[in-house]
Amino acid sequence: MISLHVNGEVSKVDVDPDTPLLWVLRDSLGITSVKYACGIAECGICTVLIDGEAVRSCSITVEEVVGSKILTIEGIADDHPVKIAWIEKQVPQCGYCQPGVMLQTVDFLSRVPDPSGEQINEALDDVICRCGSHPRMKQAIKLAAGMTSTAGVKS
């Protein structure tokens, strides 16, 4: 049995230690907001936060995250600036990539609280959104950055 700290709760899972975290979250814990797309850590769709850092869950084993705090989009408060901005700017079209992109944004804004347009472009450079909602994502990131700095909230 492997113990994982996910979204503030400890869960025990009976899986092979080499199982990718993505499949443990989805299949063992039922957290289906973490999506599969490329399987090679290139698209960003399966991104989760591990100890506050954005990590592609398809590329890390469950054994590697034992003792870490794992957050999926469900673990981010509804009043978090990124969630509010995503709703305000009506970012999602199909929504498939959005949980991963939002978590990558939480990490990005924790490191770059007042990003330039160029920094936002670079932050989204390795995220694939087939619907093409990148323009709204960029607007939401700028809005979330402003809300974070104004409210003094730390991501």
GROMACS elastic network, one bead per residue, 0.5 to 0.9 nm:
[ bonds ]
;  ai    aj funct       b0    kb
    1    12     6  0.60272   500
    1    13     6  0.54822   500
    1    15     6  0.70550   500
    1    16     6  0.89405   500
    2    11     6  0.81313   500
    2    12     6  0.53581   500
    2    13     6  0.52173   500
    2    14     6  0.62740   500
    2    15     6  0.73032   500
    2    16     6  0.88663   500
    2    17     6  0.77879   500
    2    62     6  0.82039   500
    2    63     6  0.78321   500
    2    66     6  0.74552   500
    3    10     6  0.64834   500
    3    11     6  0.55628   500
    3    13     6  0.64323   500
    3    66     6  0.66631   500
    3    67     6  0.79464   500
    4     9     6  0.80583   500
    4    10     6  0.54635   500
    4    11     6  0.53094   500
    4    12     6  0.62854   500
    4    13     6  0.76828   500
    4    62     6  0.82838   500
    4    65     6  0.75433   500
    4    66     6  0.58716   500
    4    67     6  0.69398   500
    4    68     6  0.75264   500
    4    69     6  0.77956   500
    4    70     6  0.78705   500
    5     8     6  0.62633   500
    5     9     6  0.54919   500
    5    11     6  0.64636   500
    5    12     6  0.89668   500
    5    65     6  0.89037   500
    5    66     6  0.78508   500
    5    67     6  0.71560   500
    5    68     6  0.65861   500
    5    69     6  0.52226   500
    5    70     6  0.60213   500
    5    71     6  0.85524   500
    6     9     6  0.53865   500
    6    10     6  0.62447   500
    6    11     6  0.72791   500
    6    25     6  0.87204   500
    6    68     6  0.86864   500
    6    69     6  0.61923   500
    6    71     6  0.58070   500
    6    72     6  0.76345   500
    6    75     6  0.78994   500
    7    10     6  0.83650   500
    7    69     6  0.75846   500
    7    70     6  0.62318   500
    7    72     6  0.66062   500
    7    73     6  0.86851   500
    7    74     6  0.70208   500
    7    76     6  0.80396   500
    8    69     6  0.76577   500
    8    70     6  0.81456   500
    8    71     6  0.79376   500
    8    75     6  0.72391   500
   11    29     6  0.80478   500
   13    24     6  0.78158   500
   13    28     6  0.66644   500
   13    29     6  0.79788   500
   14    17     6  0.89192   500
   14    28     6  0.82351   500
   15    18     6  0.82880   500
   15    19     6  0.68611   500
   15    24     6  0.75797   500
   15    28     6  0.82678   500
   15    62     6  0.84880   500
   16    19     6  0.55179   500
   16    62     6  0.82399   500
   16    63     6  0.84793   500
   17    20     6  0.83797   500
   17    61     6  0.67368   500
   17    62     6  0.57265   500
   17    64     6  0.83130   500
   18    21     6  0.87668   500
   18    60     6  0.85489   500
   18    61     6  0.51886   500
   18    62     6  0.64321   500
   18    63     6  0.64287   500
   18    64     6  0.86060   500
   19    22     6  0.83069   500
   19    23     6  0.69908   500
   19    24     6  0.70195   500
   19    60     6  0.83085   500
   19    61     6  0.53492   500
   19    62     6  0.58669   500
   19    63     6  0.78892   500
   20    23     6  0.57192   500
   20    24     6  0.67495   500
   20    25     6  0.89722   500
   20    57     6  0.67434   500
   20    58     6  0.55135   500
   20    59     6  0.64237   500
   20    60     6  0.55271   500
   20    62     6  0.57984   500
   20    63     6  0.87205   500
   21    24     6  0.50814   500
   21    25     6  0.61083   500
   21    26     6  0.85690   500
   21    56     6  0.89400   500
   21    57     6  0.52350   500
   21    58     6  0.62900   500
   21    59     6  0.77486   500
   21    60     6  0.59685   500
   21    61     6  0.52404   500
   21    63     6  0.84411   500
   21    64     6  0.87658   500
   21    65     6  0.80438   500
   22    25     6  0.53316   500
   22    26     6  0.62511   500
   22    27     6  0.84135   500
   22    34     6  0.67235   500
   22    35     6  0.76085   500
   22    36     6  0.74534   500
   22    46     6  0.68517   500
   22    47     6  0.88537   500
   22    48     6  0.89359   500
   22    56     6  0.82826   500
   22    58     6  0.50757   500
   22    59     6  0.81998   500
   22    60     6  0.81363   500
   22    61     6  0.84336   500
   22    62     6  0.85114   500
   23    26     6  0.50632   500
   23    27     6  0.54699   500
   23    28     6  0.72911   500
   23    29     6  0.89292   500
   23    34     6  0.88907   500
   23    36     6  0.86133   500
   23    57     6  0.84207   500
   23    58     6  0.76851   500
   24    27     6  0.53982   500
   24    29     6  0.64288   500
   24    30     6  0.83905   500
   24    31     6  0.87852   500
   24    62     6  0.72406   500
   25    28     6  0.59139   500
   25    30     6  0.62693   500
   25    31     6  0.53625   500
   25    32     6  0.74292   500
   25    34     6  0.72600   500
   25    57     6  0.88751   500
   26    29     6  0.58090   500
   26    32     6  0.50487   500
   26    33     6  0.79463   500
   26    34     6  0.67089   500
   26    35     6  0.80157   500
   27    30     6  0.55339   500
   27    31     6  0.76473   500
   27    32     6  0.81259   500
   28    31     6  0.82878   500
   29    32     6  0.86179   500
   30    33     6  0.89058   500
   31    34     6  0.64103   500
   31    72     6  0.80853   500
   31    74     6  0.85327   500
   32    35     6  0.65181   500
   33    46     6  0.85134   500
   33    72     6  0.75140   500
   33    73     6  0.71455   500
   33    74     6  0.80131   500
   33    96     6  0.83479   500
   33    98     6  0.89744   500
   33    99     6  0.64079   500
   33   100     6  0.83872   500
   34    45     6  0.74130   500
   34    46     6  0.51841   500
   34    47     6  0.71835   500
   34    48     6  0.75100   500
   34    57     6  0.81813   500
   34    72     6  0.71463   500
   34    73     6  0.82599   500
   34    97     6  0.89251   500
   34    99     6  0.70583   500
   34   100     6  0.71173   500
   35    45     6  0.59899   500
   35    46     6  0.50193   500
   35    47     6  0.83967   500
   35    96     6  0.72890   500
   35    97     6  0.75120   500
   35    99     6  0.84193   500
   35   100     6  0.80093   500
   36    39     6  0.65664   500
   36    45     6  0.68037   500
   36    46     6  0.59211   500
   36    58     6  0.75022   500
   37    40     6  0.86798   500
   37    43     6  0.72332   500
   37    44     6  0.85524   500
   37    45     6  0.64741   500
   37    46     6  0.74119   500
   37    97     6  0.89648   500
   38    41     6  0.68433   500
   38    42     6  0.66618   500
   38    43     6  0.63534   500
   38    44     6  0.87181   500
   38    45     6  0.82736   500
   38    46     6  0.89491   500
   38    58     6  0.85324   500
   39    42     6  0.77503   500
   39    43     6  0.85319   500
   39    46     6  0.86168   500
   39    57     6  0.89900   500
   39    58     6  0.55628   500
   39    59     6  0.73110   500
   40    43     6  0.80017   500
   40    56     6  0.86777   500
   40    58     6  0.67532   500
   40    59     6  0.64459   500
   41    44     6  0.65155   500
   41    45     6  0.85873   500
   41    46     6  0.80050   500
   41    47     6  0.87021   500
   41    55     6  0.86633   500
   41    56     6  0.55112   500
   41    57     6  0.77812   500
   41    58     6  0.62467   500
   41    59     6  0.57812   500
   42    45     6  0.86571   500
   42    56     6  0.83123   500
   42   126     6  0.68488   500
   42   127     6  0.77023   500
   42   128     6  0.83657   500
   43    46     6  0.79409   500
   43    47     6  0.89377   500
   43    56     6  0.86392   500
   43    97     6  0.89089   500
   43   126     6  0.62464   500
   43   127     6  0.50881   500
   43   128     6  0.50640   500
   43   129     6  0.83503   500
   44    47     6  0.53905   500
   44    55     6  0.84190   500
   44    56     6  0.62406   500
   44    57     6  0.89928   500
   44    97     6  0.76627   500
   44   100     6  0.60578   500
   44   101     6  0.67918   500
   44   104     6  0.80041   500
   44   126     6  0.68166   500
   44   127     6  0.50123   500
   44   128     6  0.66890   500
   45    56     6  0.77696   500
   45    96     6  0.76056   500
   45    98     6  0.74663   500
   45    99     6  0.74116   500
   45   101     6  0.67842   500
   45   127     6  0.72388   500
   45   128     6  0.73276   500
   45   129     6  0.84294   500
   46    55     6  0.82275   500
   46    56     6  0.55143   500
   46    57     6  0.55168   500
   46    58     6  0.64817   500
   46    97     6  0.79430   500
   46    99     6  0.80827   500
   46   100     6  0.55477   500
   46   101     6  0.88134   500
   47    54     6  0.61289   500
   47    55     6  0.53568   500
   47    57     6  0.57553   500
   47    58     6  0.82586   500
   47    72     6  0.81385   500
   47    99     6  0.76707   500
   47   101     6  0.72107   500
   47   102     6  0.88294   500
   47   103     6  0.66459   500
   47   104     6  0.67183   500
   48    52     6  0.88833   500
   48    53     6  0.79770   500
   48    54     6  0.56593   500
   48    55     6  0.55652   500
   48    56     6  0.64451   500
   48    57     6  0.63091   500
   48    70     6  0.69833   500
   48    71     6  0.59257   500
   48    72     6  0.52836   500
   48    73     6  0.76788   500
   48    99     6  0.83640   500
   48   100     6  0.63946   500
   48   103     6  0.61429   500
   48   104     6  0.75903   500
   49    52     6  0.51127   500
   49    55     6  0.59955   500
   49    56     6  0.86585   500
   49    57     6  0.89503   500
   49    69     6  0.79451   500
   49    70     6  0.56339   500
   49    72     6  0.65965   500
   49    73     6  0.88831   500
   49   103     6  0.65096   500
   49   104     6  0.77437   500
   49   106     6  0.86529   500
   49   107     6  0.75232   500
   50    53     6  0.51904   500
   50    54     6  0.64435   500
   50    55     6  0.65214   500
   50    65     6  0.75711   500
   50    68     6  0.63812   500
   50    69     6  0.56459   500
   50    71     6  0.64668   500
   51    54     6  0.85869   500
   51    68     6  0.59079   500
   51    69     6  0.50355   500
   51    70     6  0.63735   500
   51    71     6  0.80506   500
   52    69     6  0.78638   500
   52    70     6  0.79770   500
   52    71     6  0.78815   500
   52   106     6  0.84507   500
   52   107     6  0.64418   500
   52   110     6  0.86588   500
   52   155     6  0.87230   500
   53   103     6  0.88950   500
   53   104     6  0.81091   500
   53   106     6  0.88101   500
   53   107     6  0.57200   500
   53   108     6  0.87041   500
   54   100     6  0.86874   500
   54   103     6  0.66366   500
   54   104     6  0.53209   500
   54   105     6  0.85412   500
   54   106     6  0.82476   500
   54   107     6  0.58336   500
   54   108     6  0.82609   500
   55    58     6  0.87786   500
   55    59     6  0.81794   500
   55    60     6  0.80358   500
   55   104     6  0.81463   500
   56    59     6  0.57700   500
   56    60     6  0.71187   500
   56   100     6  0.85605   500
   57    60     6  0.55680   500
   57    61     6  0.78889   500
   58    61     6  0.79026   500
   60    63     6  0.83080   500
   60    64     6  0.65642   500
   60    65     6  0.78032   500
   61    64     6  0.53232   500
   61    65     6  0.70641   500
   62    65     6  0.54600   500
   62    66     6  0.67153   500
   63    66     6  0.55626   500
   64    67     6  0.86273   500
   64    68     6  0.86127   500
   65    68     6  0.52661   500
   65    69     6  0.79118   500
   65    70     6  0.79107   500
   66    69     6  0.84713   500
   70    75     6  0.85926   500
   71    74     6  0.74822   500
   71    75     6  0.53043   500
   71    76     6  0.72813   500
   71   103     6  0.84646   500
   72    75     6  0.53684   500
   72    76     6  0.71687   500
   72    99     6  0.76518   500
   72   100     6  0.82502   500
   72   103     6  0.73980   500
   73    76     6  0.54184   500
   73    77     6  0.85395   500
   73    99     6  0.56178   500
   73   100     6  0.77188   500
   73   102     6  0.75447   500
   73   103     6  0.66003   500
   74    77     6  0.75947   500
   74    78     6  0.86146   500
   74    99     6  0.88700   500
   75    78     6  0.89984   500
   76    79     6  0.83945   500
   76    80     6  0.67375   500
   76    83     6  0.81817   500
   76   103     6  0.85531   500
   77    80     6  0.52915   500
   77    83     6  0.80256   500
   78    81     6  0.85412   500
   78    83     6  0.63014   500
   78    84     6  0.74082   500
   79    82     6  0.83487   500
   79    83     6  0.67267   500
   79    84     6  0.62771   500
   80    83     6  0.54491   500
   80    84     6  0.62928   500
   80    85     6  0.86482   500
   80   144     6  0.86007   500
   80   148     6  0.86718   500
   80   153     6  0.84324   500
   80   155     6  0.77233   500
   81    84     6  0.50441   500
   81    85     6  0.59157   500
   81    86     6  0.84432   500
   81   106     6  0.88625   500
   81   143     6  0.81101   500
   81   145     6  0.77046   500
   81   146     6  0.87949   500
   81   147     6  0.60676   500
   81   148     6  0.62194   500
   81   153     6  0.81555   500
   81   155     6  0.81732   500
   82    85     6  0.51298   500
   82    86     6  0.60598   500
   82    87     6  0.86639   500
   82   102     6  0.66955   500
   82   103     6  0.85969   500
   82   105     6  0.73209   500
   82   106     6  0.67164   500
   82   140     6  0.72865   500
   82   141     6  0.70181   500
   82   143     6  0.82509   500
   82   144     6  0.51692   500
   82   145     6  0.81962   500
   82   147     6  0.87927   500
   82   148     6  0.87340   500
   82   155     6  0.86547   500
   83    86     6  0.51471   500
   83    87     6  0.63882   500
   83    88     6  0.86211   500
   83   102     6  0.75376   500
   83   144     6  0.82731   500
   84    87     6  0.52837   500
   84    88     6  0.60495   500
   84    89     6  0.86230   500
   84   140     6  0.86340   500
   84   144     6  0.75416   500
   85    89     6  0.59456   500
   85    90     6  0.81436   500
   85    91     6  0.84632   500
   85   137     6  0.89960   500
   85   139     6  0.83343   500
   85   141     6  0.71775   500
   85   142     6  0.85982   500
   85   143     6  0.59338   500
   85   144     6  0.54169   500
   85   147     6  0.84791   500
   86    89     6  0.54143   500
   86    90     6  0.58444   500
   86    91     6  0.53349   500
   86    92     6  0.75977   500
   86   102     6  0.81208   500
   86   136     6  0.82479   500
   86   137     6  0.73116   500
   86   139     6  0.88347   500
   86   140     6  0.55151   500
   86   141     6  0.80924   500
   86   143     6  0.88991   500
   86   144     6  0.83096   500
   87    91     6  0.66685   500
   87    92     6  0.83298   500
   87   140     6  0.84309   500
   88    91     6  0.79952   500
   88   140     6  0.75968   500
   88   143     6  0.88581   500
   89    92     6  0.88695   500
   89   136     6  0.62270   500
   89   137     6  0.78885   500
   89   139     6  0.69251   500
   89   140     6  0.57620   500
   89   143     6  0.85700   500
   90    93     6  0.81175   500
   90   136     6  0.72337   500
   90   137     6  0.88854   500
   90   140     6  0.85073   500
   91    95     6  0.84233   500
   91    98     6  0.83006   500
   91   133     6  0.62635   500
   91   134     6  0.81831   500
   91   135     6  0.84837   500
   91   136     6  0.51111   500
   91   137     6  0.58023   500
   91   139     6  0.86875   500
   91   140     6  0.73097   500
   92    96     6  0.82923   500
   92    97     6  0.84983   500
   92    98     6  0.65351   500
   92   131     6  0.85622   500
   92   133     6  0.67053   500
   92   136     6  0.82860   500
   92   137     6  0.84095   500
   93    96     6  0.84771   500
   93   131     6  0.64245   500
   93   132     6  0.83599   500
   93   133     6  0.67867   500
   94    97     6  0.81539   500
   94    98     6  0.86111   500
   94   130     6  0.88503   500
   94   131     6  0.68083   500
   95    98     6  0.51636   500
   95    99     6  0.77989   500
   95   131     6  0.86702   500
   96    99     6  0.75298   500
   96   100     6  0.87291   500
   96   129     6  0.82292   500
   96   130     6  0.89821   500
   97   100     6  0.57838   500
   97   101     6  0.62408   500
   97   102     6  0.86924   500
   97   127     6  0.84278   500
   97   128     6  0.74977   500
   97   129     6  0.61635   500
   97   130     6  0.84151   500
   98   101     6  0.50000   500
   98   102     6  0.58652   500
   98   103     6  0.84770   500
   98   129     6  0.83130   500
   99   102     6  0.51950   500
   99   103     6  0.62536   500
   99   104     6  0.86481   500
  100   103     6  0.52115   500
  100   104     6  0.61690   500
  100   105     6  0.85639   500
  100   127     6  0.87065   500
  101   104     6  0.50352   500
  101   105     6  0.61186   500
  101   106     6  0.87137   500
  101   124     6  0.80594   500
  101   127     6  0.69861   500
  101   128     6  0.88836   500
  101   129     6  0.89137   500
  101   137     6  0.85548   500
  102   106     6  0.62772   500
  102   107     6  0.87951   500
  102   137     6  0.88326   500
  102   141     6  0.89690   500
  103   107     6  0.64272   500
  103   108     6  0.85662   500
  104   107     6  0.52214   500
  104   108     6  0.60924   500
  104   109     6  0.86714   500
  104   123     6  0.82044   500
  104   124     6  0.86188   500
  105   109     6  0.59753   500
  105   110     6  0.83994   500
  105   123     6  0.78473   500
  105   124     6  0.85422   500
  105   141     6  0.70034   500
  106   109     6  0.53890   500
  106   110     6  0.62545   500
  106   111     6  0.89218   500
  106   155     6  0.58101   500
  107   110     6  0.51783   500
  107   111     6  0.66260   500
  107   112     6  0.87063   500
  107   155     6  0.72451   500
  108   111     6  0.53310   500
  108   112     6  0.59016   500
  108   113     6  0.78523   500
  108   115     6  0.89681   500
  108   120     6  0.86952   500
  108   123     6  0.70103   500
  109   114     6  0.74790   500
  109   115     6  0.76582   500
  109   141     6  0.81019   500
  109   144     6  0.83089   500
  109   145     6  0.65770   500
  109   148     6  0.85694   500
  109   154     6  0.86419   500
  109   155     6  0.68371   500
  110   113     6  0.59340   500
  110   154     6  0.66668   500
  110   155     6  0.52819   500
  112   115     6  0.56495   500
  112   119     6  0.84381   500
  112   145     6  0.86579   500
  113   145     6  0.58486   500
  113   146     6  0.83689   500
  113   148     6  0.75555   500
  113   149     6  0.70117   500
  113   154     6  0.87997   500
  114   142     6  0.79383   500
  114   145     6  0.58219   500
  114   146     6  0.73199   500
  114   149     6  0.76331   500
  115   118     6  0.78812   500
  115   119     6  0.56633   500
  115   120     6  0.62787   500
  115   141     6  0.86149   500
  115   142     6  0.73291   500
  115   145     6  0.73913   500
  116   119     6  0.51276   500
  116   120     6  0.63148   500
  116   121     6  0.86573   500
  116   142     6  0.83418   500
  117   120     6  0.50980   500
  117   121     6  0.61953   500
  117   122     6  0.86770   500
  117   138     6  0.78443   500
  117   142     6  0.81490   500
  118   121     6  0.50104   500
  118   122     6  0.62288   500
  118   123     6  0.86013   500
  119   122     6  0.50297   500
  119   123     6  0.60992   500
  119   124     6  0.86807   500
  120   124     6  0.62845   500
  120   125     6  0.84949   500
  120   138     6  0.65206   500
  120   141     6  0.74288   500
  120   142     6  0.80887   500
  121   124     6  0.52476   500
  121   125     6  0.59740   500
  121   138     6  0.74965   500
  122   126     6  0.78863   500
  123   126     6  0.72330   500
  123   127     6  0.82082   500
  124   127     6  0.53034   500
  124   128     6  0.82449   500
  124   134     6  0.78496   500
  124   137     6  0.86372   500
  124   138     6  0.82846   500
  125   128     6  0.81183   500
  128   132     6  0.85558   500
  128   134     6  0.89674   500
  129   132     6  0.55518   500
  129   133     6  0.66727   500
  129   134     6  0.71435   500
  130   133     6  0.80510   500
  131   134     6  0.84821   500
  132   135     6  0.76075   500
  132   136     6  0.89104   500
  133   136     6  0.54888   500
  133   137     6  0.62078   500
  133   138     6  0.88010   500
  134   138     6  0.61072   500
  134   139     6  0.86397   500
  135   138     6  0.52332   500
  135   139     6  0.64717   500
  135   140     6  0.87739   500
  136   139     6  0.50283   500
  136   140     6  0.61118   500
  136   141     6  0.85815   500
  137   140     6  0.50415   500
  137   141     6  0.61170   500
  137   142     6  0.86530   500
  138   141     6  0.51398   500
  138   142     6  0.63150   500
  138   143     6  0.86346   500
  139   142     6  0.52423   500
  139   143     6  0.62023   500
  139   144     6  0.86313   500
  140   144     6  0.59562   500
  140   145     6  0.84283   500
  141   144     6  0.50566   500
  141   145     6  0.60507   500
  141   146     6  0.85919   500
  142   145     6  0.51145   500
  142   146     6  0.63172   500
  142   147     6  0.87107   500
  143   146     6  0.51325   500
  143   147     6  0.61940   500
  143   148     6  0.85724   500
  144   148     6  0.59683   500
  144   149     6  0.85567   500
  145   148     6  0.51062   500
  145   149     6  0.61994   500
  145   150     6  0.84947   500
  146   149     6  0.52916   500
  146   150     6  0.59848   500
  146   151     6  0.83934   500
  147   150     6  0.51239   500
  147   151     6  0.58464   500
  147   152     6  0.81045   500
  147   153     6  0.79450   500
  148   151     6  0.52925   500
  148   152     6  0.56662   500
  148   154     6  0.66514   500
  148   155     6  0.76569   500
  149   152     6  0.51010   500
  149   153     6  0.67028   500
  149   154     6  0.82901   500
  150   153     6  0.78527   500
  151   154     6  0.88575   500
